[in-house]
Amino acid sequence: MAGKRYLQQIIRNLREYYKCPSCSTHYHLDDIKFLGQIDVYCFVQLTCHACSLPVVATVSVEEEKPVTRKRTAKSDLKRTENTKFTKLGPITASEIAGFHAFLQSHSGGFGSTR
């Protein structure tokens, strides 16, 4: 979990450097909601107090540290799956935004319809 100092820095940076993409209003402290953290990524929702546009942001909180040795993450992927996903590259912010929009408009389950 990111330390209190890192969360405070994230919020300070979001308020200072980012504006609502719809109306260009700066975010207030109450506009920023911490959603959670996975590894070195924090997920926050910014909801504009002026126009109510919700934005989900992914923020890296990893400290810069000298690299001493490469660590390999454990994975349950098969070799072919790992190769496939490595070629696709990291998930982009626009893919996350698109998925968020899909979830907002989707109703029902995700099971197979066969």
PyMOL commands that set and color helices and strands:
alter all, ss='L'
color gray80, all
select helices_A, chain A and resi 4-17+29-31+79-88+93-105
alter helices_A, ss='H'
color red, helices_A
select strands_A, chain A and resi 32-38+41-47+54-60
alter strands_A, ss='S'
color yellow, strands_A
deselect
rebuild
show_as cartoon
